[in-house]
């Protein structure tokens, strides 16, 4: 603009008037326009001093007017460019902030998922320990129950098979009830152990027909005394 308005000779003396345009890049539009206004005021001051005859400038008034117009145009273009650059920086900063927030949210979700997986794994291990403890308890309980039941069945069999002092018919029938109940209880204890075998996958099944008559007779013999006691 200086070359167009004043030529190479005169413009060489006024290049420093374009320095205020850099204020738009360094300090922002407010300082840039302040420096631009100061430069224009300085040009007016020099023109006024030249017009009053206090100093002598090698420039005409037409050249000074063209130079001020060029100077204002350069400052305006610089201000427009700086605003565009500032808008793009604002958009980029906002996008970066959104990306950082999304990344932070993703990290939180990953941490929560890891914590949930750790909790599930801990719960699974706790369930496995509880299941193992249950199996051990069932095994020990069955063993502890079978021992006294074998004693009961053994003494009941001695009373039932005693040939030296045989029991009366009514007592013998009661001993038979004790034996049937004891064997039934032993069967229940064995079924408790079957639960542990089923969980371990070691349960073997044998399919076959079951005679219903003897089963019903055993059931009636077991619950008959209870029904008679309640007059049913």
C-alpha positions as a Markdown table, in Angstrom:
| # | Residue | x | y | z |
|---|---|---|---|---|
| 1 | Unk | 0.0 | 0.0 | 0.0 |
| 2 | Unk | 2.9 | 2.4 | 0.7 |
| 3 | Unk | 4.4 | 1.7 | -2.7 |
| 4 | Unk | 1.1 | 2.3 | -4.4 |
| 5 | Unk | 0.3 | 5.5 | -2.5 |
| 6 | Unk | 3.7 | 7.1 | -2.4 |
| 7 | Unk | 6.2 | 5.3 | -4.6 |
| 8 | Unk | 9.4 | 3.7 | -3.6 |
| 9 | Unk | 11.1 | 6.9 | -2.6 |
| 10 | Unk | 8.5 | 8.4 | -0.3 |
| 11 | Unk | 7.2 | 5.2 | 1.1 |
| 12 | Unk | 10.5 | 4.2 | 2.5 |
| 13 | Unk | 10.2 | 7.0 | 5.1 |
| 14 | Unk | 6.8 | 5.9 | 6.4 |
| 15 | Unk | 7.1 | 2.1 | 6.7 |
| 16 | Unk | 7.2 | 2.3 | 10.5 |
| 17 | Unk | 3.6 | 3.7 | 10.5 |
| 18 | Unk | 2.4 | 0.1 | 9.8 |
| 19 | Unk | 4.0 | -1.2 | 13.0 |
| 20 | Unk | 0.7 | -0.6 | 15.0 |
| 21 | Unk | -1.0 | -3.3 | 12.9 |
| 22 | Unk | 1.0 | -6.0 | 14.7 |
| 23 | Unk | -0.9 | -5.0 | 17.9 |
| 24 | Unk | -3.9 | -6.9 | 16.6 |
| 25 | Unk | -1.8 | -10.1 | 16.7 |
| 26 | Unk | 0.1 | -9.4 | 19.9 |
| 27 | Unk | -2.5 | -7.7 | 22.2 |
| 28 | Unk | -5.9 | -8.1 | 20.6 |
| 29 | Unk | -8.3 | -5.8 | 18.8 |
| 30 | Unk | -8.6 | -3.3 | 21.6 |
| 31 | Unk | -4.9 | -2.5 | 21.8 |
| 32 | Unk | -4.6 | -2.8 | 18.0 |
| 33 | Unk | -7.3 | -0.1 | 17.4 |
| 34 | Unk | -5.6 | 2.0 | 20.1 |
| 35 | Unk | -2.3 | 1.9 | 18.4 |
| 36 | Unk | -3.9 | 2.5 | 15.0 |
| 37 | Unk | -5.7 | 5.6 | 16.4 |
| 38 | Unk | -2.4 | 6.7 | 17.9 |
| 39 | Unk | -0.7 | 6.3 | 14.5 |
| 40 | Unk | -3.5 | 8.3 | 12.7 |
| 41 | Unk | -3.3 | 11.0 | 15.4 |
| 42 | Unk | 0.5 | 11.2 | 14.9 |
| 43 | Unk | 0.0 | 11.6 | 11.1 |
| 44 | Unk | -2.6 | 14.4 | 11.7 |
| 45 | Unk | -0.2 | 16.0 | 14.1 |
| 46 | Unk | 2.7 | 15.9 | 11.6 |
| 47 | Unk | 0.4 | 17.2 | 8.9 |
| 48 | Unk | -0.8 | 20.0 | 11.2 |
| 49 | Unk | 2.7 | 21.0 | 12.1 |
| 50 | Unk | 3.7 | 20.9 | 8.4 |
| 51 | Unk | 0.6 | 23.1 | 7.5 |
| 52 | Unk | 1.6 | 25.6 | 10.3 |
| 53 | Unk | 5.1 | 25.8 | 8.9 |
| 54 | Unk | 6.7 | 24.5 | 12.1 |
| 55 | Unk | 8.2 | 21.5 | 10.3 |
| 56 | Unk | 8.7 | 20.6 | 6.7 |
| 57 | Unk | 7.6 | 17.3 | 5.4 |
| 58 | Unk | 8.5 | 15.9 | 1.9 |
| 59 | Unk | 4.9 | 14.8 | 1.5 |
| 60 | Unk | 1.8 | 16.4 | 0.0 |
| 61 | Unk | -1.6 | 16.5 | 1.7 |
| 62 | Unk | -2.9 | 14.1 | -1.0 |
| 63 | Unk | -0.2 | 11.6 | -0.2 |
| 64 | Unk | -0.9 | 11.8 | 3.5 |
| 65 | Unk | -4.6 | 11.3 | 2.9 |
| 66 | Unk | -3.9 | 8.2 | 0.7 |
| 67 | Unk | -1.4 | 6.9 | 3.3 |
| 68 | Unk | -4.0 | 7.3 | 6.1 |
| 69 | Unk | -6.6 | 5.5 | 4.0 |
| 70 | Unk | -4.1 | 2.7 | 3.3 |
| 71 | Unk | -3.1 | 2.6 | 6.9 |
| 72 | Unk | -6.8 | 2.3 | 8.1 |
| 73 | Unk | -7.4 | -0.4 | 5.4 |
| 74 | Unk | -4.4 | -2.5 | 6.5 |
| 75 | Unk | -5.5 | -2.2 | 10.1 |
| 76 | Unk | -9.1 | -3.2 | 9.2 |
| 77 | Unk | -7.9 | -6.2 | 7.2 |
| 78 | Unk | -5.7 | -7.2 | 10.1 |
| 79 | Unk | -8.5 | -6.8 | 12.5 |
| 80 | Unk | -10.8 | -9.0 | 10.3 |
| 81 | Unk | -8.1 | -11.7 | 10.0 |
| 82 | Unk | -7.5 | -11.6 | 13.7 |
| 83 | Unk | -11.2 | -12.0 | 14.5 |
| 84 | Unk | -11.4 | -15.0 | 12.1 |
| 85 | Unk | -8.4 | -16.5 | 13.6 |
| 86 | Unk | -9.8 | -16.0 | 17.1 |
| 87 | Unk | -13.1 | -17.6 | 16.1 |
| 88 | Unk | -11.3 | -20.6 | 14.7 |
| 89 | Unk | -9.2 | -20.9 | 17.8 |
| 90 | Unk | -12.4 | -20.6 | 19.9 |
| 91 | Unk | -14.0 | -23.4 | 17.9 |
| 92 | Unk | -10.9 | -25.6 | 18.1 |
| 93 | Unk | -10.6 | -25.0 | 21.9 |
| 94 | Unk | -14.3 | -25.9 | 22.3 |
| 95 | Unk | -13.8 | -29.0 | 20.3 |
| 96 | Unk | -10.7 | -29.9 | 22.3 |
| 97 | Unk | -12.6 | -29.3 | 25.5 |
| 98 | Unk | -15.5 | -31.5 | 24.3 |
| 99 | Unk | -13.0 | -34.2 | 23.3 |
| 100 | Unk | -11.3 | -34.1 | 26.7 |
| 101 | Unk | -14.7 | -34.3 | 28.4 |
| 102 | Unk | -15.7 | -37.2 | 26.3 |
| 103 | Unk | -12.4 | -38.9 | 26.9 |
| 104 | Unk | -12.7 | -38.3 | 30.6 |
| 105 | Unk | -16.3 | -39.7 | 30.5 |
| 106 | Unk | -15.0 | -42.7 | 28.6 |
| 107 | Unk | -12.3 | -43.3 | 31.1 |
| 108 | Unk | -14.8 | -43.1 | 34.0 |
| 109 | Unk | -17.0 | -45.7 | 32.2 |
| 110 | Unk | -14.0 | -47.9 | 31.7 |
| 111 | Unk | -13.1 | -47.7 | 35.3 |
| 112 | Unk | -16.7 | -48.3 | 36.4 |
| 113 | Unk | -16.8 | -51.4 | 34.1 |
| 114 | Unk | -13.5 | -52.7 | 35.5 |
| 115 | Unk | -14.8 | -52.2 | 39.0 |
| 116 | Unk | -18.0 | -54.0 | 38.1 |
| 117 | Unk | -16.0 | -56.9 | 36.6 |
| 118 | Unk | -13.9 | -57.0 | 39.7 |
| 119 | Unk | -17.0 | -57.1 | 41.8 |
| 120 | Unk | -18.5 | -59.8 | 39.7 |
| 121 | Unk | -15.3 | -61.8 | 39.9 |
| 122 | Unk | -15.2 | -61.4 | 43.7 |
| 123 | Unk | -18.9 | -62.4 | 43.9 |
| 124 | Unk | -18.2 | -65.4 | 41.7 |
| 125 | Unk | -15.2 | -66.5 | 43.9 |
| 126 | Unk | -17.3 | -65.9 | 47.0 |
| 127 | Unk | -20.1 | -68.0 | 45.6 |
| 128 | Unk | -17.7 | -70.8 | 44.7 |
| 129 | Unk | -16.2 | -70.7 | 48.2 |
| 130 | Unk | -19.7 | -70.8 | 49.7 |
| 131 | Unk | -20.7 | -73.7 | 47.4 |
| 132 | Unk | -17.6 | -75.6 | 48.4 |
| 133 | Unk | -18.2 | -74.9 | 52.1 |
| 134 | Unk | -21.8 | -76.1 | 51.6 |
| 135 | Unk | -20.6 | -79.3 | 50.0 |
| 136 | Unk | -18.2 | -79.9 | 52.8 |
| 137 | Unk | -20.9 | -79.2 | 55.3 |
| 138 | Unk | -23.3 | -81.6 | 53.7 |
| 139 | Unk | -20.7 | -84.3 | 53.5 |
| 140 | Unk | -19.7 | -83.9 | 57.2 |
| 141 | Unk | -23.3 | -83.6 | 58.3 |
| 142 | Unk | -24.3 | -86.7 | 56.4 |
| 143 | Unk | -21.4 | -88.6 | 58.0 |
| 144 | Unk | -22.2 | -87.4 | 61.5 |
| 145 | Unk | -25.9 | -88.3 | 61.0 |
| 146 | Unk | -25.2 | -91.7 | 59.6 |
| 147 | Unk | -23.1 | -92.8 | 62.6 |
| 148 | Unk | -25.9 | -92.5 | 65.2 |
| 149 | Unk | -28.5 | -93.8 | 62.8 |
| 150 | Unk | -26.4 | -96.9 | 62.2 |
| 151 | Unk | -26.3 | -97.4 | 66.0 |
| 152 | Unk | -30.1 | -97.0 | 66.2 |
| 153 | Unk | -30.6 | -99.4 | 63.4 |
| 154 | Unk | -28.1 | -101.8 | 64.9 |
| 155 | Unk | -29.8 | -101.9 | 68.3 |
| 156 | Unk | -33.2 | -102.2 | 66.7 |
| 157 | Unk | -32.1 | -105.1 | 64.6 |
| 158 | Unk | -30.7 | -106.8 | 67.8 |
| 159 | Unk | -34.0 | -106.3 | 69.5 |
| 160 | Unk | -35.9 | -107.7 | 66.4 |
| 161 | Unk | -33.6 | -110.7 | 65.9 |
| 162 | Unk | -33.1 | -111.6 | 69.6 |
| 163 | Unk | -34.1 | -115.3 | 69.8 |
| 164 | Unk | -33.3 | -115.7 | 73.5 |
| 165 | Unk | -35.8 | -113.2 | 74.7 |
| 166 | Unk | -38.2 | -112.5 | 71.8 |
| 167 | Unk | -40.3 | -109.4 | 71.9 |
| 168 | Unk | -44.1 | -109.4 | 72.1 |
| 169 | Unk | -45.9 | -109.0 | 68.9 |
| 170 | Unk | -46.8 | -105.3 | 69.6 |
| 171 | Unk | -43.3 | -104.4 | 70.5 |
| 172 | Unk | -41.9 | -106.3 | 67.6 |
| 173 | Unk | -44.2 | -104.2 | 65.3 |
| 174 | Unk | -42.9 | -101.0 | 66.9 |
| 175 | Unk | -39.3 | -102.2 | 66.3 |
| 176 | Unk | -40.2 | -102.8 | 62.7 |
| 177 | Unk | -41.5 | -99.2 | 62.5 |
| 178 | Unk | -38.2 | -98.0 | 64.0 |
| 179 | Unk | -36.2 | -100.0 | 61.4 |
| 180 | Unk | -38.3 | -98.7 | 58.5 |
| 181 | Unk | -38.0 | -95.1 | 59.8 |
| 182 | Unk | -34.3 | -95.5 | 60.3 |
| 183 | Unk | -33.7 | -96.9 | 56.9 |
| 184 | Unk | -35.8 | -94.1 | 55.4 |
| 185 | Unk | -33.8 | -91.5 | 57.3 |
| 186 | Unk | -30.6 | -93.2 | 56.0 |
| 187 | Unk | -32.0 | -92.9 | 52.5 |
| 188 | Unk | -32.6 | -89.2 | 53.1 |
| 189 | Unk | -29.1 | -88.7 | 54.3 |
| 190 | Unk | -27.8 | -90.5 | 51.1 |
| 191 | Unk | -30.0 | -88.1 | 49.1 |
| 192 | Unk | -28.3 | -85.2 | 50.8 |
| 193 | Unk | -25.0 | -86.6 | 49.6 |
| 194 | Unk | -26.6 | -87.0 | 46.1 |
| 195 | Unk | -27.1 | -83.2 | 46.0 |
| 196 | Unk | -23.3 | -82.7 | 46.3 |
| 197 | Unk | -22.8 | -85.4 | 43.6 |
| 198 | Unk | -25.2 | -83.6 | 41.3 |
| 199 | Unk | -23.4 | -80.3 | 41.7 |
| 200 | Unk | -20.1 | -82.0 | 41.0 |
| 201 | Unk | -21.5 | -83.8 | 37.9 |
| 202 | Unk | -20.9 | -87.2 | 39.3 |
| 203 | Unk | -24.5 | -88.3 | 39.8 |
| 204 | Unk | -25.4 | -91.6 | 38.1 |
| 205 | Unk | -29.0 | -92.4 | 37.4 |
| 206 | Unk | -30.6 | -95.8 | 37.0 |
| 207 | Unk | -33.9 | -95.8 | 35.2 |
| 208 | Unk | -36.3 | -98.6 | 36.1 |
| 209 | Unk | -39.8 | -99.4 | 37.2 |
| 210 | Unk | -40.8 | -99.0 | 40.9 |
| 211 | Unk | -43.4 | -101.1 | 42.5 |
| 212 | Unk | -46.0 | -98.7 | 43.9 |
| 213 | Unk | -47.7 | -101.1 | 46.4 |
| 214 | Unk | -44.8 | -101.6 | 48.8 |
| 215 | Unk | -44.0 | -97.9 | 48.6 |
| 216 | Unk | -47.5 | -97.0 | 49.7 |
| 217 | Unk | -47.4 | -99.6 | 52.4 |
| 218 | Unk | -44.2 | -98.1 | 53.8 |
| 219 | Unk | -45.6 | -94.6 | 53.7 |
| 220 | Unk | -48.8 | -95.7 | 55.5 |
| 221 | Unk | -46.8 | -97.5 | 58.1 |
| 222 | Unk | -44.6 | -94.4 | 58.7 |
| 223 | Unk | -47.5 | -91.9 | 59.0 |
| 224 | Unk | -50.1 | -94.2 | 60.5 |
| 225 | Unk | -49.1 | -93.6 | 64.1 |
| 226 | Unk | -49.2 | -89.9 | 63.6 |
| 227 | Unk | -52.6 | -90.1 | 62.0 |
| 228 | Unk | -54.0 | -92.3 | 64.8 |
| 229 | Unk | -52.5 | -89.9 | 67.4 |
| 230 | Unk | -54.5 | -87.1 | 65.9 |
| 231 | Unk | -57.6 | -89.3 | 65.4 |
| 232 | Unk | -57.4 | -89.0 | 61.6 |
